[in-house]
Amino acid sequence: MIDHNTYELHREASSYIDSLRARSLSWNTERIYASRSALYLTACAAHGVDWSRPSLGQLARFMRWMVKEPLPSRRRDGGGELRFRSEETANAVMTTVCELLRFGARYGWVPAEVAAQLTQQKYLAYLPPDYNAGEDGQFRTVRARELKFIVANDGIDWLTFEEVEQLLAVTVHARDRFLVALLWCTALRIGEALGLRREDMHLLSNSRSLGCRVEGPHVHVRRRLNDNGALAKSRHPRSVPVTGELVALYAEYVYEREQVPEASGVDMVFVNLFRGVLGRGMTYSTAKDLFDRLARRAELVARPHMLRHGAATAWIRGGQPRDVVQKLLGHQSQSSMAPYVHTSDADKRAAVEKVGAGRGGVA
């Protein structure tokens, strides 16, 4: 068992994390990549492996160790049911490890042959959507990762309208109710929502007095640096319409917020009102804790991104054109829409029954 309380600063890995910041990735992404890098470096130290010169066999053993090593207990007494990493999680960690090693190779910390062994040539028999293979098919051969678990891709979970109603029903505070409703109404990413500022909330029927020509109530999503680490993924600003019901929920939240003096004058929309440093912008971890509490109360699995997927699915099922949904989600390519098209058992049954009815009920 690795002692996770004995981490030390690692110069090369710190430089790698700094490079992520230079690419304007979000604080949350930095945190995830840092924890994955730390896991690899700590495992190497515990098993006597030089982190910069691992063999494929050693990397394969690290992958197997990740799924077999129990995770630290969440209970203070160390008890409870044993938990393990999934193969999907191990694959995600290995993606970061490979990036770290390739980064090190560029600066001479990792031998070039170590970085070269991480991938192998692969011929793309089936091309991804929008992929340009070249006039002579010269781009069909790519470099693919050598080590990874083969896992079934069940897609990303999503919430239905009824499940969102369950979440809203167990909220206690107006701020939390508004956050859940905002994510469902607009399909914003959680980083985009937490990065909103009051100047982005154009909730009048006409915003010309604010120098904005967008008609109707809406919110603006802009990529900017925020003290709470929230960052919009897309570099392209966009406006997203909102409903009158959401405007009413925002008004209730503003009234609740005005009861907390520390929040006065703070430009961030979502701020701490009940715990932590009052008036400070909500962080990713605060939002995660909130959704964990709401999910337990509603007896659901619920994460912020599931509302985004649920909203997109509802729009598509409601007959909205794909290009409109693409713009609402802030995607630059239609191929990015694929993960947001979810099919339920009811959808499949309806399709079969429709064809069956056309054949007189005979399959």
Secondary structure, 3 states (H helix, E strand, C coil): CCCCCCCCCCHHHHHHHHHHHHCCCCHHHHHHHHHHHHHHHHHHHHHCCCCCCCCHHHHHHHHHHHHHCECCCCCCCCCCCCCECCHHHHHHHHHHHHHHHHHHHHCCCCCHHHHHCCEEEEECCCCCCCCCCCCCCCCCEEEEECCCCCCCCCCCCCCCHHHHHHHHHCCCCHHHHHHHHHHHHHCCCHHHHHCCEHHHEECCCECHHHCCCCECCEEEECCCCCCCCCCCCCCCCEEEECCHHHHHHHHHHHHHHCCCHHHCCCCECCECCCCCCCCCECCHHHHHHHHHHHHHHHCCCCCHHHHHHHHHHHHHHCCCCHHHHHHHHCCCCHHHHHHHCCCCHHHHHHHHHHHHHHCCCCC
